[in-house]
Amino acid sequence: MHITGGQARGLRIETPPGNITRPTTDRVRESVFAILRDLIPDAQVIDLYAGSGSLGLEAASRGAEHVTWVEKHPATAALISQNFARLAPAGVTTRGAVKTQEVLSFLRGSGPESADLVFADPPYDKMRKNEELQELLRTMEQSRILKEDGILILEVGGRTRPVLPNPWNLMRKEEYGSTAILFLDYSE
């Protein structure tokens, strides 16, 4: 797995051994970032269920101002920190923070932190039940984690048929084999 664009293009991303994570493939990341191209520079980004951290690392390489990764597994969070440190020699100046905690706990305690872009790549089996997806979206809305014109980029299994609670809107959906990427915003 490699960074697909920006200053650190081609840099190898180390991933945790085993099946703790399901990293977003290079092809899907490249496609998503082509869609978001003009929104990345100087953006505040949060990478929920970060896993390998590849989405946040990609945003950093492409000019995001700040990236926060949220990953509950301590060893995996440490690997994200190591990968992030490897971006500096490539000229990446993005500031970043890795939070080792569960996503809903982070959202409930996030306070004033808000983002232009939030990536969420939860375990597919967790989001098959619409109740869990709706809980995530309600908690995100309550936390005000997205800025007014912010976008949530949610990765789900291609067979997932989400029911979005108000005020969430599906702006765009892209499918890549067994993966679907949903671009969501909300309006009050």
N, C-alpha and C positions, 0 to 999 in steps of 0.2 A: 504494500500500500504506500502511495506517494502523494505529496502535495501536488495538485494539478494545475495551479496557476499562481501568479503573483511573484513576489521576490524570492520565495523559497521553493519555487516550482522544481519538482523532481526530487525534493528531499524525502527520504524514506521515513515513514511514520512507524514507530515500534508499536506493536499491539500486544495485549496481554495473552499469555498462553491459554489454551483450552477454549471453552465456549462461554466464558463469562460475558463476552461482548459479541455483538454482531455488527462489525464496522460497516458504515455506509461505503459502498464500492466506489472506486475512483470514477467510474463512468457516471454513476448517479450524482456524485458530488460535483463533477465537472458540469453536468447539465443544470443542476440547481444553481450553481454559482454563475452560470451564463445568464440565467433568468434574473438573478439578483445583482448582476454586474454593477449597475449604477448606484445601488443602495449600500454597498459594502464600504467604500472609502469613508473614513472618519466615523463609522457607526459604532454604537454601543451594542455588543452582542452577548447573548447568554446561550450556552450550550447545555441543555438539560439532558439527563440520562447520557452523559457525555461518553461513556465507554472509552474508546481509544482517544477521544478528543478530536477526531479528524475534522468535524465540521467547524469547530472553533479555530483549529489550527489553520484550516483553509481560509477562514475569514481574516485571521491575523496576517497571513501571507499576502492577502489581497488588499490590505490597508485599513482594516478595522482599527478604531482608536483604542478600544478596550474589549477584552473577552473574559467572561466569567464561565468557568466550567463547573458543572455540578455532577458529581459522581459519588455514589455511596460506598463503593469498595475502596478501602485505603490503598491497597497495592496498585489498583488501576488508576486512582487519582495521582499517586506518586509517578506513575508512568506518563501521565498527561503533563505533569510538571517537567519531567525530563525532556519530553518531546518539545514543549514550549521553549525551554532553554536552548534547544538546538536551532531555533529560528533566528536568534540574535546574530550569529555569525553570517547569516545570509542577508543581513541588513534590515530585518523586520524590527520595527520600533514599537509595536503594539504593546500596551500594558495588559497585564492579565492576572487572574486570581483563580485558584482551584479550590472549590469548596467540597469537602468530604462529608456529604450528608445526603439524606434521602430527599428527593425532589419536592414532595409536598411540604415537608418540614422547611426546606429552603424558601419555598414560595410563601408560606405562612409567616415566616420571619424576615422576609426580604426587605421590608421597610421601604426606604426611598429609592432603592436601586431600580432603575428601569432601563429598558433597552429598545433600540430601533428594530432589532431582529432577535427573535428567540427561536433556536433550533430545539426540537424535542424528538428524540429517537427512542421511545420507550420500548421495552420488550413487546414483541408483536402479540404474544398470548395475553398480555396484560390489557391491551387495548381492544381485543375482540369483543369484550363485554362493554357495551356502550356506557354502562354506569361508571366504569373506571375512567373512561375517556371524558365523560361529562364532569366527573369530579375534578380531573386535571384542569379542564377548561374553566370551570367555576372558580377554582382556587387561583388560577392565573388572573382571571378578571378581578377577583377580590383583592389580590395583592397589587394590582396596578403595575404589573411587571412590564407590560408593553407601554411604550409612549403612545400618545394619541393616534399617530399615524403608523404605528408599529405593525410588524407582520410576524405571525407565528408560522414556522415551517415545520410541519409535523410529518414524520415518517411512520407509516403504518403498513401492515401486510396488505397486499393487493386485494384480498378478499374482504377486508374490513369495510363495512358500510356504515360510516359514522352518522349518528344523529347529533347535530350540533345544537347546543342550547342557545337561546337568545342571550346576548346580542352578537354571537359569533357568525361570521359570514365566510363561505367558501369562495375565495377569489379565483382560485385556479387549482386544478388537479392534474398531476402528471403521473403516468404509470410506466414502470420499468420492470418488466417481468413480474416477480412476486412482491414487488415493492411499489407503494403508492406514496407520492409526496403531495401533501395538502398545504396550500398557501392560504392562511386564514387571517382575518382581521376582525375587530369588533367595533361596533358603534353604539353609543348610548342613546 
